[in-house]
Amino acid sequence: MKTHLSGRNLLFIGTMLFGLFFGAGNLIFPIFLGQQAGKNLIPAVIGLLITGIGLPLLGVIGIGLTRSAGVFELASLVSRPYATVFTVVLYLTLGPLFAMPRLATTAFQIGLAPFLAKSQQTWALLAFSLLFFMMTWGLARNPGKIMTYIGKWLTPLFLILLGSLMAFALFKPLGSFNVAAQGAYATSPGLAGFTEGYNTMDALASLAFGIVVVDAIRELGVTEPGQIATDTIKAGLISMTLMGVIYTLLAMIGTLSLGKFHAAANGGVTLAQLAHYYFGNFGNALLALIVIIACLKTAVGLTSAFGETLHDRFPKLPYAGLIIFACLVPAILANIGLTQLISYSTPVLMLLYPLAIVLILLASLSPWLGKSRWLFAMTTAWTIIPAVLAGTVALPNDLLQNNFGHWVKSINNLLPLANLGLGWTVPALIGLILGLLGQHWQKRWRHSFS
């Protein structure tokens, strides 16, 4: 039995965790931020890093500090029924019903669609999504090999390919950093970057991937809970440092690209322009490979986490059957009504995200605040109502064109910071104060009768 991970294995775990997080969205949105921020790049990137890597890092740290095996155990500090519902909804949303279909579609649209005529794309997407999720299923069949597949193979290959493109863009720049900022980045770049990072939803992913990291550490022979917690936190620091460096470099490349190209509607367009500019037709193939690998490794991690977590929670559901479900459903959804699917899943994300942030912050502060049921349940209870309001307001407009919809919007608008999507923060703070008071009174009551 090992007492701790070697530096080499810790690096592999950290690389694996980075690979799980860093999908196509993480690749293209810093480019877009860089184009929008212009000369205000530094405050914009700082805002991005606070939420884009700060919250996910706190999620990993929270799992480590509370010595939880995953999101269910962490959410059980609120209550077990709540933990069951939260865990199932989280994994269905981040897995087969939303994130995974989008991974396949994004990989196809950026990686392969530019090579095909419009008339070929429908059938090509069907073939690609089936192949993509067959590969995902094959790599996720053995969860004990996830570290090898992602940490030792896919992520290093991804970094080499991406690094070659970034090196050309940085050492042969197309422009300068002295360009005008646009939109919100002209007036409040730090807040705009902060909001971009908040919208990545990586905080949710940090809870979802916790079980993969813990299991990978156990596979390497570390079984003592305290050491597993320590190694989990170290792996989180490695992965988020790497992610922060790449976010910053990609944002810089986005700003520099304005010397040659106009600001694009999204970072994927700019990335394709840069790849073609520096490498010609080979650049298109290079970008296709980068994006497909980025999406594949995240899909494998989500599939494995989905199967392991739900099998642990519901032992009668076999891991093999769960990952078949996790790959079959998105293979279908990637082809039919993805835009509509996204519009209906956004409300679920708006509901989940406040609850996840509260859970992450309470877990991260547990060495100082404690882990009492009073504290976790009260703070969560005060967060649920504004989270439900935010989720309801995010429903498609055609569902809100009635008296109920107008009433919900008016109630939501009464909350401080609701216009920033942060209407849950003040109620959560009230719940935290009440939870701390309840925890204090509970301790006094127990002490008086002991």
C-alpha positions, 0 to 999 in steps of 0.5 A: 500500500502506498502512503502517497503518490509519487511526483510522476503519478501526481502529474499524471492525475493532474494532467488527467483532470485538466483533460477532463475539464478542457473541452472545445468550449474552453478552447474557443471562448478565451479567443473570443474574450481576447478579441472583445477585451482588446487593450483591456485584456489584463483585467478581463483575463483576471476576471475570467480566471477568478471564476473560470478556474477559481470555482472549479479549483474550489470544487476539487478542494472542497471534495478533498477537504471534506474527504468525500468520494464524490458529489453524493457524499458531499451533498449528503451534508445537506440531506440524503434525499437532497443528495440523491436528487441533486446528483441524478439531475447533475449527472443527467444534465452534464452527461447524456442529456446536454453536455455530451450531445453538444460535445459531438456536435461542436467537434463536428461543426468546428472539426469536420463541417468545413470540409463538407458541402451543406448537402452532406452534413446531415448524414455525416453528422449522424455517422460522426456522432455514432463513431464518436460515441462508440469511441467514447464507450470503448474508452470508458468501459474500464474506469481504471484505465481513464488515467492512462487514456486521458492523462497519458495519451489524449491530453499530452497529444492535445497539448502538443497539437495545441501548443504548436498552433499557439507557438506560431500565433505568439511568436509570429503575431498578427497585431498588437495589444493596443486595440479598442475594447468592445461591448461590456469589455470597454466599460467593465472588463473585469466583470465581463471576464468574471461573467464569462468564467461563471458561464463556463459551468466548470464548477458543476464539472468539478463536482461531477469529476470528483469521483474519477479523481478519487478512484484514479488515486485509489487505483494507484494504491493510496487508500488512506482518506487523508492522503487521498484528500491531499493528493486530490487537492494537489491534482486540482492545483496542477490542472487549474494552473495548466488551464489558467496558463492556456486560458491566458495565452489563448486570450492573448492570441485572440487580441493579436488576431485582430491585426489580420482578422475582424472580430468573429461571432465566436472563437471557433471561427477565429481559431480556424482562421489562424490555423489556416493562416499559419499552416494552410490546408494542413491547419484545417486538419490540425484544428480538426484533430485538436477539437475532436481530441478536446471533446473526446477526452471530456466525453470519456470522463463524463461517461465514466463519472456518470456510470460510476456515480449512478452505479454506486448510488443504485447498485442494481444498475450495472456500470456497463449498462449505464455507460451504454445509455450515456453514449446511446442517448447523446448519439441520438440527441446530437442529431435532432433538435440540439438547439431546442435541447439547449434552450430547455436545458439552460433553465436546469443549469441556472437552477443547478449552478447556484446550488453547486456554488453554495455546496462548493463554498461551504465545503471549501470553508468547512475547516473554519465553518464546520460541516453541521447539517444546520449550516449546509441545509439552511444555506441550501434552503435559502438558495433553492427558491432564487435558484428555482426563480432563475431557472424558471425565468430562463425558460423559453419565452413562449412558455413565459408569455402568461400571467404566471411568467410575468409574475415570476419575472417580477419576483425575480427582479426584486432580488439584488443582483438578479440582472447579473444572474446572481440573484441567489447570492443575498438569500444564500448569505442570509441562509449562511448566517442563520445556519451559523447561528443554528449551529452555535445554538445547537452546540450550546444546547448540547454542551448544557446537557452534557 
